Amino acid sequence: MKYTKLVAMIVENVGTKDNINSVVHCTTRLRFKLKDEKKANTDFLKEADGIVTVVQSGGQYQVVIGNHVADVYQELMQQTGLDGQEQVPDDNKGSLLDRFIDLISGIFAPALGLLAATGMIKGLLSLFLTFGWLAETSGTYVVLQALGDSFFYFLPIMLGYTASKKFNVNPFLAMVIGATLVYPSIVGLSPMAMAMAGAGAEPLYTLFSGTIFESPIYVTFLGIPVVMMSYSSSVIPIILAVWFASKVEPFFKKIIPDVVKTFLVPFCSALVVIPITFLVIGPISTWLGTALGAGSLAVYQFSPILAGLIIGGLWQVLVIFGLHWGLVPIAILNIATLGYDPILTLTFAASFAQIGAVLAVVVRTKDKKTKGLGISAFISGIFGVTEPAIYGITLPRKKPFIASCIAGAAGGAVLGLMGTKGYIVGGLGIFGIPSMINPKTGIDSTFYGIFIAIAVAFILAFVLTIVLDKRQGDKSLKATK
């Protein structure tokens, strides 16, 4: 009941329920896919109480709500009767970039909360081991480690479900594809597992010998060699497999009689999709993922400091337009293949730069509403949620936002200089700090780089904002009401 009027107003001004194809939410935003964005009353929504701003990007109509967006979303579902995950085909496909960002955000946004939560558990376990509070042999550690590893290890199943909603595939078929990829017997046939099995695990023969694609063959399917990969924690194979299923499943729906569709459509679809996934899609997509990881690592190795300056400085700009989703799968790929990610880590100090700028505005302003929103945005920013700070405080004033970007670049440069890396897909803000503990060496100099970067970004943003934004007693802007 708390958000009844707010939701009714939003629905009315996005063009009513009839104009909504689908809607999902992330940390702070309702992400609509509208049939016609011209029907939405954007100017009204931007000025409305309870809404921070509206962003039209990535083929999505994004209404920024704040930290309570999940509650607003639930009320929206109740009022409209919509299935927030169900995707309705668009007449307007948008640009290639829009479609890519929409695809990535649609697949990863629903899963990111739990992925971060389980990563936080692993991060805390790393702390407990480092300080000797838990032993690896203890039952407590074993249970919590299983909880922390579960989501990332079985990521193909989770992404199979979310991808099924984007590609309009039976979600159980998509989850079966993911489950097959991480089935214990399949995992045991990966080259690494077979190598660990000892001398008795000799390959039948080797394909592409002497190339970067050299692949020992341990099993065949109907006489066809199967290039086995390790699919646990993988990203690209399941997404491409579910996309392929979206082409296969409708074909069988057309040719199979209605009386037996219930079981014959998934039966035939699975028998076609899963073997082709292992024979073609899995190996090619895994090689592609390895290449993407190697490419991102090459950019980082060329100059970690320069990479930190660019990525750290642009991160908040990417967040505004929803383009930051493009780095999420790269980070997951790097952790799955390399055991660490240096790329997304370079953005870590940016949220602290943002709250440094916010604190400067709060200190200087005499407007009570600005102070109230600023304090709330500051607290959210500590935990890595910066949209309230961006849209409510810094971006409307421009100079504080520029200061936060400069400070984010400086923090990113420090992280690059110190060689700080992320080893877990962990939480945001201060909850993400434990994810940068090296599981092999524990707390080392690279870990201390986090605190140096945070301090540099926060202090520099605060000072620059004080210097650049000289308005005192400023009147309340729309977004600060």
C-alpha positions in Angstrom: 0.0 0.0 0.0 3.0 2.3 0.6 3.8 2.7 -3.1 0.3 2.4 -4.5 0.0 6.0 -5.7 3.6 6.1 -7.0 3.2 3.0 -9.1 -0.2 4.1 -10.4 1.4 7.4 -11.5 4.4 5.6 -13.1 2.1 3.2 -15.1 -0.1 6.0 -16.3 2.9 8.1 -17.5 4.8 5.3 -19.3 1.8 5.1 -21.6 -0.4 2.8 -19.4 -0.1 -1.0 -19.0 -0.9 -1.5 -22.7 2.4 0.3 -23.7 4.5 -2.0 -21.5 6.2 -5.0 -23.2 8.1 -6.1 -20.1 9.7 -4.7 -17.0 12.5 -5.9 -14.7 14.5 -4.1 -12.0 18.1 -3.8 -10.9 19.6 -2.2 -7.8 17.8 1.1 -8.2 15.9 1.2 -11.5 12.7 -0.1 -13.0 13.8 -1.1 -16.5 10.8 -1.0 -18.9 10.7 -2.2 -22.5 8.0 0.0 -24.0 6.1 -0.5 -27.2 6.4 3.2 -28.0 8.6 5.4 -25.8 7.0 8.5 -27.3 3.8 7.8 -25.4 5.7 8.1 -22.1 5.4 11.5 -20.3 9.2 11.7 -19.6 9.3 15.3 -18.4 6.5 14.7 -15.9 8.2 11.6 -14.5 11.5 13.4 -14.1 9.8 16.0 -12.0 7.6 13.6 -10.0 8.1 13.0 -6.2 9.4 9.5 -5.6 11.4 9.4 -8.8 15.0 10.4 -9.0 15.2 10.6 -12.8 14.5 8.8 -16.1 17.1 7.4 -18.4 16.5 6.2 -21.9 19.3 3.9 -22.9 20.1 0.5 -24.2 16.6 0.1 -25.6 15.2 0.5 -22.2 13.1 3.1 -20.5 14.7 3.3 -17.1 12.9 4.9 -14.2 15.4 5.5 -11.3 13.6 4.9 -8.0 16.4 4.3 -5.4 17.2 1.6 -2.9 13.5 0.6 -2.4 13.0 -0.3 -6.0 12.3 -3.9 -5.2 9.2 -2.9 -3.2 8.0 -0.6 -5.9 8.5 -3.4 -8.4 6.4 -5.8 -6.4 3.6 -3.2 -6.2 3.9 -2.7 -10.0 3.5 -6.4 -10.6 0.4 -6.5 -8.4 -1.2 -3.5 -10.0 -0.5 -4.5 -13.6 -0.5 -8.3 -13.4 2.6 -8.3 -15.6 5.2 -11.0 -15.6 8.3 -8.9 -15.2 10.6 -11.5 -16.8 8.5 -12.2 -19.8 9.8 -10.6 -22.9 7.5 -9.5 -25.7 9.1 -9.1 -29.2 9.8 -5.5 -30.1 8.9 -3.9 -33.4 11.8 -1.4 -32.9 15.0 -3.4 -32.4 17.2 -0.4 -31.8 20.9 -0.1 -32.5 23.3 -3.0 -32.1 24.7 -1.5 -29.0 21.2 -0.9 -27.5 20.3 -4.6 -28.2 23.6 -5.8 -26.7 23.2 -3.8 -23.5 19.6 -4.8 -23.2 20.5 -8.5 -23.6 23.4 -8.4 -21.1 21.4 -6.4 -18.5 18.3 -8.6 -19.0 20.3 -11.8 -18.4 22.6 -10.7 -15.6 20.5 -8.2 -13.7 18.1 -10.7 -12.1 21.0 -12.9 -11.0 23.5 -10.3 -9.9 22.1 -9.8 -6.4 22.5 -13.5 -5.3 25.8 -13.7 -7.2 27.1 -10.8 -5.2 25.6 -12.2 -1.9 27.2 -15.6 -2.3 30.5 -13.9 -3.3 30.3 -11.8 -0.1 30.1 -15.1 1.9 33.3 -16.3 0.1 35.0 -13.0 0.8 34.1 -13.2 4.5 35.4 -16.8 4.6 38.7 -15.6 3.1 38.9 -13.1 6.0 38.1 -15.8 8.6 40.8 -18.0 7.2 43.4 -15.2 7.1 42.8 -14.2 10.7 42.6 -17.8 11.9 39.0 -17.6 13.0 38.1 -20.7 11.0 40.0 -23.8 9.7 39.4 -25.3 6.3 38.7 -28.6 7.9 35.9 -27.3 10.1 32.3 -28.2 9.4 31.3 -24.5 9.6 33.8 -23.7 6.9 32.7 -26.6 4.6 29.0 -25.6 4.8 29.6 -21.9 4.3 32.1 -22.6 1.5 29.5 -24.7 -0.3 27.0 -21.8 0.1 29.5 -19.3 -1.2 30.6 -21.5 -4.2 27.1 -22.7 -5.2 25.8 -19.9 -7.3 29.1 -19.3 -9.2 29.8 -23.0 -9.8 26.3 -23.6 -11.1 26.1 -20.3 -12.9 25.1 -22.0 -16.2 21.9 -23.2 -14.6 21.1 -19.8 -13.2 21.9 -18.0 -16.5 20.0 -20.6 -18.3 16.8 -19.5 -16.5 17.4 -15.8 -17.0 18.4 -16.3 -20.6 15.3 -18.3 -21.3 13.2 -15.2 -20.4 15.2 -13.0 -22.9 15.0 -15.6 -25.7 11.4 -16.9 -24.9 12.4 -20.5 -24.3 10.9 -23.0 -21.9 12.9 -22.1 -18.7 13.1 -25.7 -17.6 14.6 -26.7 -21.0 17.2 -23.9 -20.5 18.0 -25.0 -17.0 18.4 -28.6 -18.1 20.9 -27.5 -20.7 22.8 -25.6 -17.9 22.6 -28.6 -15.6 23.9 -30.9 -18.2 26.9 -28.7 -18.7 27.8 -29.0 -15.0 26.8 -32.6 -14.5 29.5 -34.4 -12.5 30.3 -36.9 -15.1 30.7 -34.2 -17.7 32.9 -32.1 -15.4 35.0 -35.2 -14.8 35.7 -35.4 -18.6 37.3 -31.9 -18.8 41.0 -31.9 -19.8 42.0 -30.6 -16.3 40.0 -33.3 -14.5 41.4 -36.0 -16.8 44.9 -34.8 -16.3 44.4 -34.9 -12.6 43.1 -38.5 -12.9 46.7 -39.7 -13.7 48.3 -41.9 -16.3 45.3 -44.0 -16.8 43.4 -41.2 -18.4 45.1 -41.1 -21.8 43.3 -39.3 -24.6 42.0 -41.2 -27.6 43.7 -38.7 -29.9 44.4 -34.9 -30.1 42.7 -32.4 -32.3 44.4 -29.2 -33.6 47.7 -30.4 -32.3 50.4 -27.7 -32.1 47.9 -24.8 -32.1 46.3 -22.7 -29.4 43.2 -24.8 -29.9 44.9 -28.1 -29.2 42.3 -30.4 -27.6 42.8 -33.9 -26.3 39.8 -36.1 -27.1 38.6 -38.5 -24.4 35.1 -39.2 -25.6 33.0 -39.3 -28.7 29.3 -38.8 -29.4 28.0 -41.1 -32.1 31.6 -41.4 -33.3 32.1 -37.6 -33.4 34.9 -36.3 -31.2 33.7 -34.2 -28.3 36.1 -31.3 -27.3 35.3 -31.3 -23.6 35.6 -28.0 -21.7 35.1 -27.0 -18.1 31.7 -25.4 -18.1 31.2 -24.7 -14.4 31.1 -21.0 -13.8 31.0 -20.4 -17.5 28.9 -17.6 -19.2 29.0 -17.6 -23.0 28.2 -21.3 -23.7 24.9 -21.4 -21.9 23.8 -18.0 -23.4 24.5 -19.2 -26.9 23.0 -22.6 -26.2 19.7 -21.1 -25.0 19.7 -18.8 -28.0 20.0 -21.8 -30.2 17.2 -23.5 -28.3 15.0 -20.5 -29.1 15.4 -21.4 -32.8 14.9 -25.2 -32.3 12.0 -25.2 -29.9 9.6 -23.2 -32.1 10.3 -25.6 -35.0 9.2 -28.6 -33.0 6.2 -26.7 -31.7 5.1 -26.2 -35.3 5.5 -29.8 -36.5 4.5 -31.9 -33.4 0.7 -32.5 -32.9 -0.8 -30.7 -29.9 -1.8 -33.9 -28.2 1.8 -34.9 -27.6 3.5 -31.4 -27.5 3.8 -31.4 -23.7 6.6 -34.0 -23.6 7.7 -34.4 -27.2 8.7 -30.7 -27.8 11.2 -30.7 -24.8 12.2 -34.2 -25.7 13.2 -33.4 -29.3 14.5 -30.0 -28.4 16.9 -31.3 -25.7 18.1 -34.1 -28.0 19.0 -31.6 -30.6 20.3 -28.7 -28.6 22.4 -30.5 -25.9 24.6 -32.7 -28.3 25.2 -29.7 -30.6 26.1 -27.6 -27.5 28.8 -30.1 -26.6 30.0 -30.7 -30.2 30.0 -27.1 -31.5 28.6 -24.3 -29.3 30.5 -25.2 -26.1 34.0 -25.4 -27.5 33.7 -22.4 -29.8 32.1 -20.2 -27.2 34.7 -21.3 -24.6 37.5 -20.3 -27.0 35.7 -17.0 -27.6 35.5 -16.4 -23.9 39.2 -17.2 -23.4 40.0 -14.8 -26.2 37.9 -12.0 -24.7 39.6 -12.6 -21.3 43.0 -12.6 -22.9 42.2 -9.4 -24.8 41.0 -7.5 -21.7 44.1 -8.7 -19.9 46.4 -7.5 -22.7 44.9 -4.0 -22.4 45.5 -4.1 -18.7 49.1 -5.4 -19.1 49.9 -2.7 -21.6 49.5 -0.1 -18.9 47.6 -0.9 -15.7 47.8 2.7 -14.6 46.4 4.0 -17.9 43.6 1.3 -17.8 42.7 2.4 -14.3 42.6 6.1 -15.3 40.3 5.4 -18.2 38.0 2.8 -16.7 37.9 4.4 -13.3 37.2 7.8 -14.7 34.4 6.6 -17.1 32.7 4.2 -14.8 30.1 6.6 -13.5 29.4 7.8 -17.0 28.8 4.2 -18.0 26.4 3.7 -15.1 24.3 6.6 -16.2 23.7 5.1 -19.6 23.5 1.5 -18.3 26.6 0.6 -20.3 28.5 -0.7 -17.3 26.8 -4.1 -17.9 29.2 -4.7 -20.7 32.1 -5.2 -18.2 30.2 -7.6 -15.9 30.4 -10.7 -18.1 34.1 -10.0 -18.9 34.8 -9.9 -15.1 33.0 -13.2 -14.6 34.8 -14.7 -17.6 38.2 -13.6 -16.2 37.5 -15.1 -12.8 36.3 -18.4 -14.3 39.3 -18.8 -16.6 42.1 -16.9 -14.9 41.1 -17.1 -11.3 41.0 -13.3 -11.0 39.8 -10.2 -12.7 41.8 -7.0 -12.9 39.4 -5.0 -15.1 36.2 -4.5 -13.1 38.4 -4.0 -10.0 39.7 -0.7 -11.5 36.2 0.8 -11.0 36.0 0.0 -7.3 37.1 3.4 -6.0 34.6 5.3 -8.2 31.7 4.8 -5.8 33.8 6.3 -3.0 34.7 9.2 -5.2 31.0 9.7 -5.7 30.2 9.9 -2.0 33.2 12.2 -1.4 31.6 14.6 -3.8 28.3 14.1 -2.2 29.7 14.8 1.3 31.2 18.1 0.0 27.8 19.2 -1.3 26.1 18.2 2.0 28.7 20.2 4.0 28.3 23.3 1.8 24.6 23.4 1.1 22.1 25.2 3.4 19.1 23.6 1.8 17.5 21.0 4.2 16.1 18.8 1.4 19.5 18.6 -0.3 21.1 17.7 3.0 18.5 15.0 3.6 18.9 13.4 0.2 22.7 13.9 0.3 23.0 12.0 3.6 20.8 9.2 2.3 22.8 9.0 -1.0 26.0 9.0 1.0 25.0 6.0 3.0 23.8 4.2 -0.1 27.1 5.0 -1.8 29.1 3.4 1.0 27.5 0.1 0.0 28.2 0.7 -3.7 24.7 2.0 -4.8 25.6 5.3 -6.4 22.5 6.1 -8.6 20.9 8.3 -5.8 24.1 10.2 -5.5 24.6 10.6 -9.2 21.0 11.6 -10.2 20.1 13.3 -7.0 23.2 15.3 -6.1 26.2 15.4 -8.3 24.9 15.2 -11.9 22.4 18.1 -11.6 25.2 20.3 -10.3 27.7 19.0 -13.0 30.9 20.1 -11.4 30.6 17.7 -8.4 30.0 14.9 -11.0 33.1 16.0 -13.0 35.1 16.0 -9.7 33.9 12.5 -8.9 35.0 11.2 -12.3 38.4 12.8 -12.0 38.8 11.3 -8.5 37.5 7.9 -9.8 40.2 8.0 -12.4 42.8 8.7 -9.8 41.5 5.8 -7.7 41.6 3.5 -10.7 45.2 4.5 -11.4 46.2 3.6 -7.9 44.5 0.2 -8.2 46.3 -0.4 -11.4 49.6 0.7 -9.9 49.2 -1.6 -6.9 48.1 -4.6 -9.0 44.9 -5.0 -7.1 42.6 -7.8 -8.5 39.2 -9.3 -7.7 39.1 -13.0 -7.0 35.4 -13.3 -6.3 32.3 -11.8 -7.8 31.5 -10.2 -4.5 29.4 -7.3 -3.1 29.4 -3.6 -3.8 31.0 -0.9 -1.8 32.6 -1.9 1.4 31.1 -5.4 1.1 33.4 -5.9 -2.0 36.6 -5.4 -0.1 37.0 -9.0 1.0 36.6 -10.2 -2.6 40.1 -8.8 -3.3 42.0 -11.0 -0.9 44.3 -13.3 -2.8 43.3 -16.9 -1.9 46.9 -18.1 -2.3 48.9 -15.3 -0.6 46.2 -13.8 1.7 46.4 -10.2 2.6 49.3 -8.6 0.7 50.4 -5.3 -0.8 47.8 -5.6 -3.6 45.0 -5.7 -1.0 46.3 -2.6 0.8 46.0 -0.8 -2.6 42.2 -0.9 -2.1 42.4 1.4 1.0 44.9 3.7 -0.7 42.6 4.0 -3.7 39.5 4.6 -1.6 41.2 7.3 0.4 42.6 9.0 -2.7 39.3 8.9 -4.6 37.2 10.1 -1.6 39.5 12.9 -0.5 40.2 14.2 -4.0 36.5 14.2 -4.9 35.7 16.1 -1.7 38.4 18.7 -2.2 37.7 19.2 -5.9 34.0 19.6 -5.2 34.6 22.2 -2.6 36.9 24.1 -5.0 34.8 23.7 -8.2 31.3 24.0 -6.8 31.4 27.3 -5.0 27.6 27.8 -4.7 26.5 28.2 -1.1 22.9 28.2 0.1 21.9 26.9 -3.3 18.3 26.5 -4.0 17.0 23.0 -4.1 17.2 21.4 -7.6 14.5 19.2 -8.8 16.4 16.0 -8.2 17.2 17.1 -4.6 13.7 17.6 -3.4 
